[in-house]
Amino acid sequence: MKILFDVNHAAHVHFMYHAHQILTKQGHQCLVAASDKPLAYKLLDEKNVQYYPMGSIGISLIAKLWKLIVHDIKLLYYCIKHRPDIIMGIVAIRGSHVGWLLGIKTVVFTDTEHAKLQIAFFRPFANEIHTPEWFTKDLGKKQRKYKGFHELAYLHPHNFSPRVEVLEMLGVTADQPYFILRFVSWDATHDINQSGISHAGKQAIIEILEAHGKVFITSEYELEQEFKHLEYNLPSDYLHDALYYSSMVIGEGATTACEAALLGVPSIYINTISLGYIDYLQDSYDLLYHLTDIEEIKSQIKSLLSNPNLQSDWQKKKENFLSSQIDTTQYILSIIEESST
């Protein structure tokens, strides 16, 4: 088969990578069309995955709509030339449009209930829409539910083994605590009218954490000069290794908060956006905390830091969680196999 993966975010690279590698070894031809989002091209290059560069998706809503038309046309010509048998991706809007036009089966994954505009753009055109079991929105007869997470396509123990050399790359020892902060750029469509950590809040959090270990900041935007000395600057492909060995992860990005939780690391998600998977991890497994008030955030950080059994407690929670979930890469492969028969 010829499979086209539609990639619109760095996290989408991780999502498809293991399936891409397995399918390629099995003799299938895997194509990738990728948007120029922060780190996406860089990550594909680091993983040595060839891709068709679609370019920027725009920043303002008007720019995004115009770019969508441009991307639809570019992908249409690409698919006419290469004729994939199936198009697959997370929120694959352009992929669903082109698949519908050319009669190519399109499988779209989504885990973000509040992304109403994005869902409206792919829902009428996709053949199948796959969502995790905890997804709270009803997407109709095309919806297929599975017991897992997007992030378990690359963080399930079957697919992820942490590389201890990341500690030396970060300049820390095995017994030295360190913390990772994640700041987002707030330019996604679903980020409109939402907010995260104020500048003063960032300063307060850093002050608390620096009293207990090193702090690293990974950011989608150009960091303020006062935070530059804390910038995480390792290759993008090492981020999950760095998360795994960290003592705590705090930030505005839901994906990074979720990734840390799935790796058994205490995580605090600071964002006015509520998400089904964040609520699920918090309410059902106590793996992370969704907070917005800075005083509550500071209190929660101090409470976690005061727990002498913090690491072992979270590892037990993680194991309990993983026992109820599937390997999402295997689920992706099962969809491909089903489509080939």
VEXDREN-2710 file (C-alpha; in Angstrom, 1 decimal):
% VEXDREN-2710
k/r/px/py/pz
1/MET/0.0/0.0/0.0
2/LYS/0.9/3.6/-0.4
3/ILE/0.1/5.6/2.8
4/LEU/0.2/9.4/3.1
5/PHE/0.7/10.8/6.6
6/ASP/-0.5/14.4/6.9
7/VAL/1.6/16.2/9.5
8/ASN/0.7/19.6/11.0
9/HIS/2.6/19.7/14.3
10/ALA/5.9/18.4/15.8
11/ALA/3.8/16.0/18.0
12/HIS/2.3/14.6/14.8
13/VAL/5.8/13.5/13.7
14/HIS/6.1/11.5/16.9
15/PHE/2.6/10.1/16.4
16/MET/3.3/8.6/13.0
17/TYR/7.0/7.8/13.2
18/HIS/6.9/4.2/14.6
19/ALA/4.1/3.2/12.3
20/HIS/6.0/4.8/9.4
21/GLN/9.1/2.8/10.2
22/ILE/7.2/-0.5/10.6
23/LEU/5.2/-0.1/7.5
24/THR/8.3/0.8/5.4
25/LYS/10.1/-2.3/6.6
26/GLN/7.0/-4.3/5.6
27/GLY/7.3/-3.0/2.1
28/HIS/4.7/-0.3/2.1
29/GLN/5.5/3.1/0.6
30/CYS/5.0/5.9/3.2
31/LEU/4.7/9.5/2.1
32/VAL/4.7/12.5/4.4
33/ALA/3.2/16.0/3.8
34/ALA/4.3/18.4/6.5
35/SER/3.5/21.9/7.6
36/ASP/6.2/24.3/8.6
37/LYS/5.2/24.5/12.2
38/PRO/7.7/25.0/15.0
39/LEU/10.1/22.1/15.2
40/ALA/8.2/19.9/12.7
41/TYR/10.7/20.1/9.8
42/LYS/13.6/19.9/12.2
43/LEU/12.2/16.8/13.9
44/LEU/11.6/15.1/10.5
45/ASP/15.1/15.9/9.4
46/GLU/16.6/14.6/12.7
47/LYS/14.6/11.3/12.2
48/ASN/15.7/11.2/8.6
49/VAL/12.2/11.0/7.3
50/GLN/11.6/12.4/3.8
51/TYR/8.7/14.8/3.4
52/TYR/6.9/17.1/1.1
53/PRO/7.1/20.6/2.6
54/MET/3.7/22.3/2.6
55/GLY/4.9/25.6/4.0
56/SER/3.5/27.8/6.8
57/ILE/-0.1/27.5/7.9
58/GLY/-0.4/31.2/8.8
59/ILE/-0.9/33.0/12.1
60/SER/-4.1/35.0/11.9
61/LEU/-7.4/33.4/11.3
62/ILE/-7.6/35.0/7.8
63/ALA/-4.1/33.9/7.0
64/LYS/-4.9/30.3/8.1
65/LEU/-8.0/30.2/5.9
66/TRP/-6.0/31.4/2.9
67/LYS/-3.2/29.0/3.6
68/LEU/-5.7/26.2/3.8
69/ILE/-6.8/26.9/0.3
70/VAL/-3.2/27.0/-0.9
71/HIS/-2.4/23.7/1.0
72/ASP/-5.4/22.0/-0.4
73/ILE/-4.3/22.8/-4.0
74/LYS/-0.7/21.8/-3.3
75/LEU/-1.7/18.5/-1.7
76/LEU/-4.2/17.8/-4.5
77/TYR/-1.5/18.0/-7.1
78/TYR/0.9/15.9/-4.9
79/CYS/-1.8/13.2/-4.5
80/ILE/-2.6/13.2/-8.2
81/LYS/1.1/12.6/-8.9
82/HIS/1.6/9.9/-6.2
83/ARG/-1.8/8.4/-5.8
84/PRO/-1.8/7.2/-2.1
85/ASP/-4.2/4.4/-1.1
86/ILE/-5.0/6.0/2.2
87/ILE/-4.4/9.4/3.9
88/MET/-4.0/9.5/7.6
89/GLY/-3.2/12.2/10.2
90/ILE/-4.2/14.1/13.3
91/VAL/-6.7/16.8/12.4
92/ALA/-5.9/16.2/8.7
93/ILE/-8.1/19.0/7.3
94/ARG/-6.4/19.3/3.9
95/GLY/-5.9/15.5/3.8
96/SER/-9.6/15.0/4.2
97/HIS/-10.5/17.6/1.5
98/VAL/-8.1/16.0/-1.0
99/GLY/-9.1/12.5/-0.1
100/TRP/-12.8/13.4/-0.7
101/LEU/-12.0/15.0/-4.0
102/LEU/-10.0/12.1/-5.3
103/GLY/-11.9/9.2/-3.7
104/ILE/-9.0/8.3/-1.3
105/LYS/-9.9/6.9/2.1
106/THR/-9.1/9.4/4.8
107/VAL/-8.6/8.5/8.4
108/VAL/-8.5/11.4/10.8
109/PHE/-7.5/11.3/14.5
110/THR/-8.5/14.0/17.0
111/ASP/-8.4/14.4/20.8
112/THR/-9.3/18.0/21.2
113/GLU/-13.0/18.6/21.8
114/HIS/-12.9/22.4/21.8
115/ALA/-11.2/22.6/18.4
116/LYS/-14.7/23.1/16.9
117/LEU/-13.6/25.0/13.8
118/GLN/-11.0/22.4/12.9
119/ILE/-13.5/19.6/13.4
120/ALA/-16.0/21.4/11.2
121/PHE/-13.4/21.5/8.4
122/PHE/-12.6/17.8/8.3
123/ARG/-15.7/16.1/9.6
124/PRO/-17.8/16.2/6.5
125/PHE/-15.0/14.9/4.3
126/ALA/-13.2/12.2/6.3
127/ASN/-14.2/8.6/6.0
128/GLU/-13.3/7.7/9.6
129/ILE/-12.7/9.8/12.7
130/HIS/-10.8/8.1/15.4
131/THR/-10.9/9.4/19.0
132/PRO/-9.8/8.1/22.4
133/GLU/-12.5/6.5/24.5
134/TRP/-12.5/9.4/26.9
135/PHE/-13.2/12.0/24.1
136/THR/-16.4/13.8/25.2
137/LYS/-17.7/15.0/21.9
138/ASP/-20.1/12.9/19.7
139/LEU/-18.9/13.1/16.1
140/GLY/-21.5/10.8/14.6
141/LYS/-21.4/7.6/12.7
142/LYS/-17.9/8.1/11.3
143/GLN/-16.4/8.2/14.8
144/ARG/-14.4/5.2/16.1
145/LYS/-13.3/5.1/19.7
146/TYR/-10.2/3.3/21.1
147/LYS/-8.8/3.0/24.6
148/GLY/-5.6/5.0/24.3
149/PHE/-3.8/8.3/23.8
150/HIS/-2.2/9.9/20.8
151/GLU/1.0/10.1/22.9
152/LEU/1.1/6.3/23.5
153/ALA/1.9/5.9/19.8
154/TYR/5.4/6.9/20.8
155/LEU/5.6/6.8/24.6
156/HIS/4.2/3.4/25.2
157/PRO/6.9/1.2/26.7
158/HIS/6.8/-0.9/23.5
159/ASN/8.0/2.2/21.5
160/PHE/10.0/4.3/24.0
161/SER/13.2/3.6/25.9
162/PRO/14.8/6.6/27.6
163/ARG/18.4/7.4/26.7
164/VAL/20.3/8.2/29.8
165/GLU/23.0/10.2/27.9
166/VAL/20.5/13.0/27.9
167/LEU/21.6/13.8/31.5
168/GLU/25.1/14.5/30.4
169/MET/23.8/16.5/27.5
170/LEU/21.8/18.6/29.9
171/GLY/24.8/19.0/32.3
172/VAL/23.1/17.2/35.2
173/THR/24.0/14.1/37.2
174/ALA/21.7/11.2/37.8
175/ASP/20.8/12.3/41.3
176/GLN/20.4/16.0/40.5
177/PRO/16.8/17.2/40.3
178/TYR/15.8/19.3/37.3
179/PHE/12.5/20.8/36.1
180/ILE/11.1/21.5/32.6
181/LEU/8.9/24.5/31.8
182/ARG/6.9/24.6/28.6
183/PHE/5.7/27.9/27.0
184/VAL/3.4/28.0/23.9
185/SER/3.1/30.6/21.2
186/TRP/-0.7/31.1/21.4
187/ASP/-1.1/31.2/17.6
188/ALA/-3.3/28.1/17.1
189/THR/-6.9/28.7/16.1
190/HIS/-8.1/27.1/19.3
191/ASP/-5.9/29.4/21.4
192/ILE/-7.9/32.5/20.6
193/ASN/-9.1/34.3/23.8
194/GLN/-7.2/31.7/25.9
195/SER/-4.3/32.3/28.3
196/GLY/-1.7/30.6/30.4
197/ILE/1.1/31.8/32.7
198/SER/1.6/35.6/33.2
199/HIS/5.1/37.0/33.1
200/ALA/5.1/37.5/36.8
201/GLY/3.8/34.0/37.2
202/LYS/6.7/32.6/35.2
203/GLN/9.1/34.5/37.4
204/ALA/7.5/33.2/40.6
205/ILE/7.5/29.5/39.4
206/ILE/11.2/29.7/38.3
207/GLU/12.1/31.2/41.7
208/ILE/10.5/28.3/43.6
209/LEU/12.0/25.6/41.3
210/GLU/15.6/27.0/41.2
211/ALA/15.8/26.6/45.0
212/HIS/15.5/22.8/44.4
213/GLY/17.3/22.1/41.2
214/LYS/18.1/23.3/37.6
215/VAL/15.3/24.7/35.4
216/PHE/15.1/24.3/31.6
217/ILE/12.5/26.1/29.4
218/THR/11.3/24.8/26.1
219/SER/9.3/27.5/24.2
220/GLU/7.5/27.8/20.9
221/TYR/8.3/31.5/20.8
222/GLU/11.5/33.5/21.1
223/LEU/12.2/33.6/24.9
224/GLU/12.4/36.8/26.8
225/GLN/16.0/37.9/27.4
226/GLU/15.8/37.3/31.1
227/PHE/14.9/33.6/30.6
228/LYS/17.3/33.0/27.8
229/HIS/20.0/31.4/30.1
230/LEU/17.4/28.7/31.0
231/GLU/16.5/27.7/27.4
232/TYR/16.4/24.0/26.6
233/ASN/18.6/23.7/23.5
234/LEU/19.1/20.0/22.9
235/PRO/18.0/18.3/19.6
236/SER/14.2/18.1/19.5
237/ASP/14.4/14.3/19.3
238/TYR/15.7/14.2/22.9
239/LEU/12.8/16.1/24.6
240/HIS/11.0/12.9/25.7
241/ASP/14.2/11.6/27.3
242/ALA/14.6/14.8/29.1
243/LEU/11.0/14.7/30.3
244/TYR/11.4/11.1/31.5
245/TYR/14.3/11.9/33.8
246/SER/12.9/15.3/35.0
247/SER/11.5/15.8/38.5
248/MET/8.5/17.9/37.4
249/VAL/7.0/19.4/34.3
250/ILE/5.1/22.7/34.3
251/GLY/3.6/24.6/31.4
252/GLU/1.0/25.9/29.1
253/GLY/1.1/23.1/26.5
254/ALA/-1.4/20.2/27.0
255/THR/0.6/17.8/24.9
256/THR/3.8/18.2/26.9
257/ALA/1.8/18.0/30.2
258/CYS/0.2/14.8/29.0
259/GLU/3.5/13.4/27.8
260/ALA/5.2/14.0/31.1
261/ALA/2.2/12.3/32.9
262/LEU/2.4/9.3/30.7
263/LEU/6.1/9.0/31.5
264/GLY/5.3/9.0/35.2
265/VAL/6.5/12.6/35.9
266/PRO/4.4/15.0/38.1
267/SER/2.9/17.5/35.7
268/ILE/1.0/20.8/36.1
269/TYR/-0.9/22.1/33.1
270/ILE/-1.5/25.9/33.2
271/ASN/-4.0/27.0/30.6
272/THR/-7.6/28.2/30.5
273/ILE/-8.4/25.5/27.9
274/SER/-10.1/22.4/29.4
275/LEU/-9.5/19.1/27.6
276/GLY/-11.0/15.7/27.9
277/TYR/-7.6/13.9/28.2
278/ILE/-6.3/16.4/30.8
279/ASP/-9.4/15.8/32.9
280/TYR/-9.2/12.1/32.4
281/LEU/-5.5/11.9/33.6
282/GLN/-6.3/14.2/36.5
283/ASP/-9.6/12.8/37.7
284/SER/-9.1/9.1/37.0
285/TYR/-5.4/8.6/37.7
286/ASP/-4.1/11.7/39.6
287/LEU/-1.2/11.9/37.2
288/LEU/-1.3/15.7/36.6
289/TYR/-3.0/18.9/37.8
290/HIS/-4.9/21.5/35.7
291/LEU/-4.6/24.9/37.4
292/THR/-4.8/28.5/36.4
293/ASP/-4.6/30.5/39.6
294/ILE/-1.0/31.4/40.4
295/GLU/-1.4/31.0/44.2
296/GLU/-2.8/27.5/43.7
297/ILE/0.0/26.7/41.3
298/LYS/2.7/27.8/43.7
299/SER/1.0/25.9/46.5
300/GLN/0.8/22.7/44.4
301/ILE/4.5/23.0/43.3
302/LYS/5.6/23.3/47.0
303/SER/3.4/20.4/48.0
304/LEU/4.9/18.1/45.3
305/LEU/8.4/19.2/46.2
306/SER/7.8/18.3/49.8
307/ASN/6.9/14.7/49.0
308/PRO/10.0/12.5/49.6
309/ASN/8.3/9.6/47.7
310/LEU/7.3/11.7/44.7
311/GLN/9.1/9.7/42.0
312/SER/8.0/6.3/43.2
313/ASP/4.4/7.5/43.8
314/TRP/4.1/8.7/40.2
315/GLN/5.7/5.6/38.7
316/LYS/3.0/3.5/40.5
317/LYS/0.3/5.7/39.1
318/LYS/1.8/5.4/35.6
319/GLU/1.9/1.6/35.8
320/ASN/-1.7/1.6/36.9
321/PHE/-2.7/3.8/34.0
322/LEU/-0.7/1.9/31.4
323/SER/-2.4/-1.4/32.4
324/SER/-5.7/0.0/31.0
325/GLN/-4.4/1.4/27.7
326/ILE/-3.4/0.1/24.3
327/ASP/-0.3/0.7/22.2
328/THR/-1.6/3.3/19.7
329/THR/1.0/2.5/17.1
330/GLN/-0.4/-1.0/16.9
331/TYR/-3.9/0.5/16.6
332/ILE/-2.7/2.6/13.6
333/LEU/-1.2/-0.5/12.0
334/SER/-4.5/-2.3/12.5
335/ILE/-6.3/0.4/10.6
336/ILE/-3.9/0.2/7.7
337/GLU/-4.2/-3.6/7.7
338/GLU/-8.0/-3.4/7.7
339/SER/-7.9/-0.9/4.8
340/SER/-5.7/-3.1/2.7
341/THR/-8.1/-6.1/2.7
END
